[in-house]
Amino acid sequence: MKSYSIALIPGDGIGPDVTAAAWSVLQTAAKHAGLALAGTEFPWSCKFYRDSGRMMPEDGIETLRGFDAILLGAVGWPAEVPDSVSLHGLLLPIRKAFVQYANIRPHRLLPGVTGPLRAENFDILCIRENTEGEYSGAGGRVHQGTLDEVAVETSIFTRAGVERILRFGFEQARARRGRLASVTKSNAQKYSMVFWDEITRKLAAEYPDVAVTSYHVDALAARMIMAPETLDVVVASNLFGDILTDIGAAIQGGLGYAASANINPDRSAPSMFEPVHGSAPDIAHLGIANPIATIWSGAMMLEHLGETATAGRIMKAVEATTARGIGTTPGKDRTEAITAAVIAALN
């Protein structure tokens, strides 16, 4: 029997509820497939920070290194811990330490889900650079609290970092419908984004079977709303990818369906899978969080681990559930009811 060790970080707010839901679905699917998923839960969260002064222990990265994958629920409790602290104390260190440079977010309408657009037949895969760019954390503040205060935030774009994320995007486009949209703002950012465009053109020569188009980020944002069906794979920098994928979540019906994978493509370290809806403090503990984004992220985890058939069965169960109108209206169905419906479809 194949066995995989999974690190579970439920986190804050609705994170524990949706993580538990996804884990139940994953265990059911694994049982049918003859797989063993061994989960180890870690309480790293804003509560952990309040108690210890850290988002995770000093040896947290080394603790996670021995797992096959990481499933994360949600992190953040801004009323007590600033988002800048929780993000830089947990998510970003994991992504950078494990070289999870490819953030993958699928955007399509599930059966029975009504999005805000007239378009229904779009299927966009957003690839976001995940370890450098605008979120490199290079910079600082001087003369704090005075009229002369200065804040500097420096974006870092390396040839290795830009080339590898673009190449990853080309490979994904080659495996899908052969179209790649590369996103920059090179008319305004004449160094980093012109650099990105130059590398895009260089790599395009190696992928003659992929039709590549370069867009300015504002034009691509408009296209995602006006003509999403014309897009296939979108590749963007850390900041631009972050913003565009929120548009993607909106047009696919909301954050309750926003799955993601933080991938280490060469598999030298574990990859991390998470919904991107956040901790939703306003509905925490109400039992109405939609677990579909986390279940979808779990399916992406199994696919990354090579269990493609099992991942596909989970997604078919999710689609059968939403086709029945379950999990399609925010707040209508309880978390446990959506989870039970997906498990019933699996069975």
C-alpha positions as a LaTeX table, in Angstrom:
\begin{tabular}{lrrr}
\hline
Residue & $x$ (\AA) & $y$ (\AA) & $z$ (\AA) \\
\hline
Met1 & 0.00 & 0.00 & 0.00 \\
Lys2 & 1.35 & 3.41 & $-0.97$ \\
Ser3 & 1.65 & 5.78 & 1.97 \\
Tyr4 & 2.09 & 9.54 & 2.13 \\
Ser5 & 2.90 & 11.71 & 5.12 \\
Ile6 & 1.00 & 15.00 & 5.15 \\
Ala7 & 1.63 & 17.98 & 7.43 \\
Leu8 & $-1.66$ & 19.60 & 8.41 \\
Ile9 & $-1.65$ & 23.28 & 9.42 \\
Pro10 & $-5.32$ & 24.22 & 10.04 \\
Gly11 & $-4.42$ & 27.77 & 11.11 \\
Asp12 & $-6.97$ & 30.40 & 12.09 \\
Gly13 & $-10.65$ & 31.23 & 11.73 \\
Ile14 & $-12.42$ & 28.87 & 9.34 \\
Gly15 & $-9.12$ & 27.12 & 8.64 \\
Pro16 & $-9.64$ & 24.26 & 11.12 \\
Asp17 & $-13.18$ & 23.59 & 9.81 \\
Val18 & $-12.27$ & 23.46 & 6.12 \\
Thr19 & $-9.08$ & 21.50 & 6.78 \\
Ala20 & $-11.00$ & 18.87 & 8.73 \\
Ala21 & $-13.56$ & 18.69 & 5.94 \\
Ala22 & $-10.95$ & 18.25 & 3.22 \\
Trp23 & $-9.07$ & 15.68 & 5.26 \\
Ser24 & $-12.24$ & 13.60 & 5.63 \\
Val25 & $-12.73$ & 13.66 & 1.86 \\
Leu26 & $-9.07$ & 12.82 & 1.21 \\
Gln27 & $-9.20$ & 9.90 & 3.63 \\
Thr28 & $-12.32$ & 8.52 & 1.96 \\
Ala29 & $-10.80$ & 8.81 & $-1.50$ \\
Ala30 & $-7.53$ & 7.27 & $-0.30$ \\
Lys31 & $-9.36$ & 4.31 & 1.22 \\
His32 & $-11.09$ & 3.57 & $-2.09$ \\
Ala33 & $-7.76$ & 3.81 & $-3.92$ \\
Gly34 & $-5.84$ & 1.65 & $-1.48$ \\
Leu35 & $-3.68$ & 4.55 & $-0.33$ \\
Ala36 & $-2.64$ & 5.53 & 3.19 \\
Leu37 & $-2.54$ & 9.21 & 4.15 \\
Ala38 & $-0.85$ & 9.84 & 7.48 \\
Gly39 & $-1.56$ & 13.31 & 8.80 \\
Thr40 & 0.36 & 15.17 & 11.49 \\
Glu41 & $-1.30$ & 18.35 & 12.75 \\
Phe42 & 0.61 & 21.47 & 13.77 \\
Pro43 & $-1.07$ & 24.28 & 15.76 \\
Trp44 & 0.90 & 27.07 & 14.08 \\
Ser45 & $-1.39$ & 30.08 & 13.85 \\
Cys46 & $-2.01$ & 33.55 & 15.21 \\
Lys47 & $-3.00$ & 31.94 & 18.51 \\
Phe48 & 0.37 & 30.18 & 18.51 \\
Tyr49 & 1.95 & 33.60 & 17.90 \\
Arg50 & 0.10 & 35.17 & 20.83 \\
Asp51 & 1.29 & 32.36 & 23.09 \\
Ser52 & 4.88 & 32.06 & 21.86 \\
Gly53 & 5.79 & 35.23 & 19.97 \\
Arg54 & 6.33 & 33.22 & 16.77 \\
Met55 & 4.06 & 31.98 & 14.00 \\
Met56 & 5.94 & 28.67 & 14.07 \\
Pro57 & 8.85 & 27.27 & 16.10 \\
Glu58 & 12.43 & 28.02 & 15.15 \\
Asp59 & 12.78 & 24.49 & 13.78 \\
Gly60 & 9.45 & 24.65 & 11.94 \\
Ile61 & 10.95 & 24.51 & 8.47 \\
Glu62 & 13.12 & 21.51 & 9.28 \\
Thr63 & 10.12 & 19.80 & 10.90 \\
Leu64 & 8.10 & 20.20 & 7.71 \\
Arg65 & 10.93 & 19.13 & 5.42 \\
Gly66 & 10.37 & 15.45 & 6.10 \\
Phe67 & 6.76 & 15.40 & 4.86 \\
Asp68 & 5.56 & 14.52 & 1.39 \\
Ala69 & 3.23 & 17.55 & 1.26 \\
Ile70 & 1.64 & 20.27 & 3.38 \\
Leu71 & $-2.10$ & 21.03 & 3.57 \\
Leu72 & $-2.83$ & 24.46 & 5.04 \\
Gly73 & $-6.24$ & 25.83 & 6.00 \\
Ala74 & $-5.99$ & 29.59 & 6.51 \\
Val75 & $-3.76$ & 31.94 & 8.45 \\
Gly76 & $-4.62$ & 35.37 & 9.82 \\
Trp77 & $-6.41$ & 37.08 & 12.68 \\
Pro78 & $-5.88$ & 40.78 & 11.93 \\
Ala79 & $-7.76$ & 41.99 & 15.01 \\
Glu80 & $-4.91$ & 40.69 & 17.15 \\
Val81 & $-1.96$ & 39.93 & 14.84 \\
Pro82 & $-1.14$ & 42.17 & 11.84 \\
Asp83 & $-1.36$ & 40.37 & 8.50 \\
Ser84 & 2.21 & 41.44 & 7.76 \\
Val85 & 3.34 & 39.46 & 10.81 \\
Ser86 & 1.33 & 36.31 & 10.06 \\
Leu87 & 2.27 & 36.29 & 6.38 \\
His88 & 6.00 & 36.87 & 6.90 \\
Gly89 & 6.07 & 34.52 & 9.88 \\
Leu90 & 4.58 & 31.43 & 8.25 \\
Leu91 & 3.47 & 31.36 & 4.62 \\
Leu92 & 6.31 & 33.26 & 2.98 \\
Pro93 & 9.10 & 31.46 & 4.90 \\
Ile94 & 7.63 & 28.08 & 3.88 \\
Arg95 & 7.30 & 29.09 & 0.22 \\
Lys96 & 10.84 & 30.46 & 0.08 \\
Ala97 & 12.60 & 27.78 & 2.14 \\
Phe98 & 11.10 & 24.98 & 0.06 \\
Val99 & 11.55 & 26.86 & $-3.25$ \\
Gln100 & 7.82 & 26.65 & $-3.97$ \\
Tyr101 & 8.27 & 29.12 & $-6.80$ \\
Ala102 & 5.17 & 28.17 & $-8.80$ \\
Asn103 & 1.81 & 29.14 & $-7.36$ \\
Ile104 & $-0.96$ & 27.46 & $-9.37$ \\
Arg105 & $-4.59$ & 28.61 & $-9.22$ \\
Pro106 & $-7.32$ & 27.12 & $-11.43$ \\
His107 & $-10.31$ & 29.26 & $-12.39$ \\
Arg108 & $-13.40$ & 27.67 & $-13.92$ \\
Leu109 & $-17.07$ & 27.43 & $-13.07$ \\
Leu110 & $-18.10$ & 24.23 & $-11.34$ \\
Pro111 & $-21.45$ & 22.71 & $-12.45$ \\
Gly112 & $-24.35$ & 24.46 & $-10.76$ \\
Val113 & $-22.29$ & 27.50 & $-9.77$ \\
Thr114 & $-23.39$ & 30.81 & $-11.23$ \\
Gly115 & $-20.68$ & 33.40 & $-11.69$ \\
Pro116 & $-21.16$ & 37.14 & $-12.12$ \\
Leu117 & $-20.36$ & 37.07 & $-15.86$ \\
Arg118 & $-22.31$ & 35.95 & $-18.89$ \\
Ala119 & $-19.35$ & 33.76 & $-19.85$ \\
Glu120 & $-19.60$ & 30.16 & $-18.67$ \\
Asn121 & $-17.02$ & 28.21 & $-20.66$ \\
Phe122 & $-13.77$ & 29.64 & $-19.38$ \\
Asp123 & $-10.94$ & 27.55 & $-17.95$ \\
Ile124 & $-7.98$ & 29.66 & $-16.85$ \\
Leu125 & $-4.88$ & 28.39 & $-15.10$ \\
Cys126 & $-3.00$ & 31.21 & $-13.39$ \\
Ile127 & 0.69 & 30.67 & $-12.68$ \\
Arg128 & 2.08 & 33.17 & $-10.17$ \\
Glu129 & 5.76 & 33.60 & $-9.37$ \\
Asn130 & 5.87 & 32.79 & $-5.69$ \\
Thr131 & 9.26 & 33.49 & $-4.11$ \\
Glu132 & 10.68 & 36.80 & $-5.33$ \\
Gly133 & 9.44 & 39.82 & $-7.29$ \\
Glu134 & 7.43 & 42.38 & $-5.36$ \\
Tyr135 & 7.15 & 40.18 & $-2.25$ \\
Ser136 & 10.87 & 39.67 & $-1.79$ \\
Gly137 & 10.85 & 41.58 & 1.50 \\
Ala138 & 13.83 & 43.73 & 0.54 \\
Gly139 & 13.65 & 47.24 & 1.93 \\
Gly140 & 13.19 & 49.12 & 5.15 \\
Arg141 & 12.06 & 52.25 & 6.96 \\
Val142 & 14.16 & 55.06 & 8.40 \\
His143 & 13.33 & 58.07 & 10.58 \\
Gln144 & 10.18 & 56.28 & 11.71 \\
Gly145 & 7.55 & 58.47 & 13.32 \\
Thr146 & 9.00 & 61.72 & 11.99 \\
Leu147 & 8.06 & 63.96 & 9.09 \\
Asp148 & 11.19 & 62.73 & 7.31 \\
Glu149 & 10.18 & 59.07 & 7.45 \\
Val150 & 11.03 & 57.05 & 4.34 \\
Ala151 & 9.81 & 53.58 & 3.39 \\
Val152 & 11.57 & 51.63 & 0.63 \\
Glu153 & 10.29 & 48.36 & $-0.85$ \\
Thr154 & 12.53 & 46.86 & $-3.51$ \\
Ser155 & 11.30 & 44.28 & $-6.00$ \\
Ile156 & 13.82 & 41.58 & $-6.82$ \\
Phe157 & 13.70 & 39.90 & $-10.23$ \\
Thr158 & 16.47 & 37.43 & $-11.03$ \\
Arg159 & 17.09 & 35.84 & $-14.41$ \\
Ala160 & 16.88 & 32.40 & $-12.84$ \\
Gly161 & 13.61 & 33.23 & $-11.06$ \\
Val162 & 11.90 & 34.81 & $-14.06$ \\
Glu163 & 13.08 & 32.17 & $-16.51$ \\
Arg164 & 11.97 & 29.22 & $-14.38$ \\
Ile165 & 8.44 & 30.54 & $-13.77$ \\
Leu166 & 7.99 & 31.44 & $-17.43$ \\
Arg167 & 9.28 & 28.03 & $-18.50$ \\
Phe168 & 6.85 & 26.43 & $-16.05$ \\
Gly169 & 4.04 & 28.46 & $-17.63$ \\
Phe170 & 5.07 & 27.42 & $-21.16$ \\
Glu171 & 5.07 & 23.76 & $-20.10$ \\
Gln172 & 1.59 & 24.08 & $-18.59$ \\
Ala173 & 0.31 & 25.76 & $-21.76$ \\
Arg174 & 1.86 & 23.03 & $-23.89$ \\
Ala175 & 0.01 & 20.40 & $-21.82$ \\
Arg176 & $-3.31$ & 22.28 & $-22.08$ \\
Arg177 & $-4.57$ & 24.31 & $-25.05$ \\
Gly178 & $-1.30$ & 25.81 & $-26.22$ \\
Arg179 & $-1.91$ & 29.48 & $-25.30$ \\
Leu180 & 0.14 & 31.52 & $-22.84$ \\
Ala181 & $-0.56$ & 35.05 & $-21.61$ \\
Ser182 & 2.52 & 36.70 & $-20.06$ \\
Val183 & 1.64 & 39.64 & $-17.81$ \\
Thr184 & 3.78 & 42.70 & $-17.09$ \\
Lys185 & 3.58 & 46.50 & $-16.91$ \\
Ser186 & 6.61 & 47.20 & $-19.06$ \\
Asn187 & 5.33 & 50.55 & $-20.31$ \\
Ala188 & 5.71 & 51.94 & $-16.79$ \\
Gln189 & 8.29 & 49.65 & $-15.14$ \\
Lys190 & 11.14 & 49.93 & $-17.59$ \\
Tyr191 & 13.61 & 47.68 & $-15.80$ \\
Ser192 & 11.99 & 44.67 & $-14.12$ \\
Met193 & 9.05 & 44.29 & $-16.50$ \\
Val194 & 11.04 & 44.95 & $-19.68$ \\
Phe195 & 13.42 & 42.29 & $-18.36$ \\
Trp196 & 10.44 & 39.91 & $-17.96$ \\
Asp197 & 9.25 & 40.64 & $-21.51$ \\
Glu198 & 12.71 & 40.01 & $-22.95$ \\
Ile199 & 12.94 & 36.61 & $-21.28$ \\
Thr200 & 9.42 & 35.76 & $-22.46$ \\
Arg201 & 10.45 & 36.42 & $-26.07$ \\
Lys202 & 13.64 & 34.40 & $-25.63$ \\
Leu203 & 11.81 & 31.36 & $-24.28$ \\
Ala204 & 9.02 & 31.61 & $-26.86$ \\
Ala205 & 11.52 & 30.52 & $-29.50$ \\
Glu206 & 11.88 & 27.20 & $-27.64$ \\
Tyr207 & 8.11 & 26.63 & $-27.62$ \\
Pro208 & 6.94 & 27.17 & $-31.22$ \\
Asp209 & 3.81 & 25.11 & $-30.45$ \\
Val210 & 2.66 & 27.63 & $-27.80$ \\
Ala211 & 1.02 & 30.88 & $-28.87$ \\
Val212 & 2.30 & 33.52 & $-26.46$ \\
Thr213 & 0.86 & 37.00 & $-26.00$ \\
Ser214 & 2.27 & 39.67 & $-23.69$ \\
Tyr215 & $-0.28$ & 41.82 & $-21.87$ \\
His216 & $-0.05$ & 44.79 & $-19.56$ \\
Val217 & $-1.65$ & 43.81 & $-16.28$ \\
Asp218 & $-4.49$ & 46.33 & $-16.55$ \\
Ala219 & $-5.42$ & 45.04 & $-20.00$ \\
Leu220 & $-5.30$ & 41.45 & $-18.82$ \\
Ala221 & $-7.51$ & 42.30 & $-15.82$ \\
Ala222 & $-10.09$ & 43.71 & $-18.22$ \\
Arg223 & $-9.82$ & 40.66 & $-20.50$ \\
Met224 & $-10.45$ & 38.29 & $-17.59$ \\
Ile225 & $-13.79$ & 40.02 & $-17.10$ \\
Met226 & $-14.76$ & 40.85 & $-20.69$ \\
Ala227 & $-13.49$ & 37.73 & $-22.49$ \\
Pro228 & $-12.26$ & 35.08 & $-20.02$ \\
Glu229 & $-12.93$ & 32.28 & $-22.50$ \\
Thr230 & $-10.04$ & 33.59 & $-24.65$ \\
Leu231 & $-7.48$ & 32.81 & $-21.94$ \\
Asp232 & $-5.74$ & 29.52 & $-21.21$ \\
Val233 & $-2.58$ & 29.81 & $-19.07$ \\
Val234 & $-1.69$ & 33.15 & $-17.47$ \\
Val235 & 1.79 & 33.69 & $-15.98$ \\
Ala236 & 2.58 & 36.73 & $-13.85$ \\
Ser237 & 4.86 & 38.13 & $-11.17$ \\
Asn238 & 4.12 & 37.73 & $-7.47$ \\
Leu239 & 2.08 & 40.92 & $-7.05$ \\
Phe240 & 0.31 & 40.87 & $-10.40$ \\
Gly241 & $-0.49$ & 37.17 & $-10.01$ \\
Asp242 & $-1.88$ & 37.80 & $-6.53$ \\
Ile243 & $-4.28$ & 40.46 & $-7.81$ \\
Leu244 & $-5.33$ & 38.67 & $-11.00$ \\
Thr245 & $-6.14$ & 35.45 & $-9.16$ \\
Asp246 & $-8.61$ & 37.33 & $-6.95$ \\
Ile247 & $-10.35$ & 38.38 & $-10.16$ \\
Gly248 & $-10.23$ & 34.73 & $-11.19$ \\
Ala249 & $-11.84$ & 33.68 & $-7.92$ \\
Ala250 & $-14.57$ & 36.30 & $-8.36$ \\
Ile251 & $-15.52$ & 35.21 & $-11.87$ \\
Gln252 & $-15.59$ & 31.54 & $-10.87$ \\
Gly253 & $-18.22$ & 32.27 & $-8.26$ \\
Gly254 & $-16.29$ & 33.43 & $-5.21$ \\
Leu255 & $-13.47$ & 32.66 & $-2.82$ \\
Gly256 & $-15.21$ & 29.48 & $-1.67$ \\
Tyr257 & $-13.88$ & 27.83 & $-4.84$ \\
Ala258 & $-10.39$ & 29.39 & $-4.84$ \\
Ala259 & $-7.94$ & 26.50 & $-4.64$ \\
Ser260 & $-4.18$ & 26.79 & $-4.96$ \\
Ala261 & $-0.92$ & 24.88 & $-4.97$ \\
Asn262 & 2.52 & 26.17 & $-4.00$ \\
Ile263 & 4.74 & 23.88 & $-6.03$ \\
Asn264 & 8.38 & 22.92 & $-5.80$ \\
Pro265 & 8.63 & 21.58 & $-9.36$ \\
Asp266 & 11.85 & 19.61 & $-8.89$ \\
Arg267 & 10.38 & 17.92 & $-5.76$ \\
Ser268 & 13.49 & 18.59 & $-3.68$ \\
Ala269 & 11.20 & 19.72 & $-0.84$ \\
Pro270 & 7.50 & 19.38 & 0.01 \\
Ser271 & 4.91 & 21.46 & $-1.81$ \\
Met272 & 2.06 & 23.21 & 0.02 \\
Phe273 & $-1.63$ & 23.25 & $-0.87$ \\
Glu274 & $-4.14$ & 25.77 & 0.44 \\
Pro275 & $-7.40$ & 27.55 & $-0.27$ \\
Val276 & $-6.89$ & 31.28 & $-0.74$ \\
His277 & $-10.09$ & 32.55 & 0.86 \\
Gly278 & $-8.34$ & 33.60 & 4.08 \\
Ser279 & $-9.45$ & 32.94 & 7.63 \\
Ala280 & $-12.80$ & 34.78 & 7.31 \\
Pro281 & $-13.07$ & 35.93 & 10.94 \\
Asp282 & $-16.63$ & 37.14 & 10.34 \\
Ile283 & $-17.94$ & 33.60 & 9.85 \\
Ala284 & $-15.46$ & 31.69 & 12.00 \\
His285 & $-17.13$ & 29.13 & 14.28 \\
Leu286 & $-20.49$ & 29.48 & 12.51 \\
Gly287 & $-20.10$ & 26.19 & 10.65 \\
Ile288 & $-21.02$ & 27.68 & 7.27 \\
Ala289 & $-17.61$ & 27.94 & 5.60 \\
Asn290 & $-17.50$ & 26.40 & 2.13 \\
Pro291 & $-14.86$ & 23.62 & 2.17 \\
Ile292 & $-14.77$ & 23.15 & $-1.60$ \\
Ala293 & $-11.68$ & 25.31 & $-2.15$ \\
Thr294 & $-9.78$ & 23.23 & 0.42 \\
Ile295 & $-11.07$ & 19.95 & $-1.00$ \\
Trp296 & $-10.01$ & 21.10 & $-4.46$ \\
Ser297 & $-6.59$ & 22.02 & $-3.06$ \\
Gly298 & $-6.39$ & 18.54 & $-1.57$ \\
Ala299 & $-7.12$ & 17.05 & $-4.98$ \\
Met300 & $-4.30$ & 19.15 & $-6.42$ \\
Met301 & $-2.06$ & 17.75 & $-3.69$ \\
Leu302 & $-2.85$ & 14.16 & $-4.68$ \\
Glu303 & $-2.28$ & 15.00 & $-8.34$ \\
His304 & 1.13 & 16.46 & $-7.48$ \\
Leu305 & 1.95 & 13.27 & $-5.55$ \\
Gly306 & 1.21 & 11.26 & $-8.67$ \\
Glu307 & $-2.25$ & 10.01 & $-7.66$ \\
Thr308 & $-3.95$ & 11.53 & $-10.69$ \\
Ala309 & $-6.87$ & 9.09 & $-10.85$ \\
Thr310 & $-7.78$ & 9.61 & $-7.19$ \\
Ala311 & $-7.52$ & 13.39 & $-7.60$ \\
Gly312 & $-9.85$ & 13.14 & $-10.59$ \\
Arg313 & $-12.40$ & 11.13 & $-8.59$ \\
Ile314 & $-12.44$ & 13.79 & $-5.90$ \\
Met315 & $-13.08$ & 16.52 & $-8.45$ \\
Lys316 & $-15.89$ & 14.49 & $-10.04$ \\
Ala317 & $-17.45$ & 14.11 & $-6.58$ \\
Val318 & $-17.17$ & 17.87 & $-6.03$ \\
Glu319 & $-18.77$ & 18.54 & $-9.42$ \\
Ala320 & $-21.58$ & 16.09 & $-8.68$ \\
Thr321 & $-22.17$ & 17.90 & $-5.38$ \\
Thr322 & $-22.34$ & 21.40 & $-6.86$ \\
Ala323 & $-24.47$ & 20.13 & $-9.76$ \\
Arg324 & $-27.09$ & 19.26 & $-7.12$ \\
Gly325 & $-26.96$ & 22.83 & $-5.85$ \\
Ile326 & $-25.02$ & 21.96 & $-2.70$ \\
Gly327 & $-22.24$ & 24.38 & $-1.83$ \\
Thr328 & $-23.27$ & 26.86 & $-4.51$ \\
Thr329 & $-24.80$ & 29.63 & $-2.39$ \\
Pro330 & $-22.72$ & 31.29 & 0.34 \\
Gly331 & $-24.05$ & 30.48 & 3.79 \\
Lys332 & $-26.88$ & 28.22 & 2.60 \\
Asp333 & $-25.29$ & 24.87 & 3.36 \\
Arg334 & $-23.33$ & 24.00 & 6.45 \\
Thr335 & $-19.72$ & 22.90 & 6.12 \\
Glu336 & $-20.55$ & 19.40 & 7.36 \\
Ala337 & $-23.42$ & 19.05 & 4.86 \\
Ile338 & $-21.22$ & 19.97 & 1.89 \\
Thr339 & $-18.53$ & 17.60 & 3.11 \\
Ala340 & $-21.03$ & 14.77 & 3.58 \\
Ala341 & $-22.38$ & 15.32 & 0.07 \\
Val342 & $-18.91$ & 15.08 & $-1.49$ \\
Ile343 & $-18.14$ & 11.92 & 0.51 \\
Ala344 & $-21.49$ & 10.42 & $-0.55$ \\
Ala345 & $-20.62$ & 11.13 & $-4.18$ \\
Leu346 & $-17.25$ & 9.43 & $-3.68$ \\
Asn347 & $-18.92$ & 6.39 & $-2.18$ \\
\hline
\end{tabular}
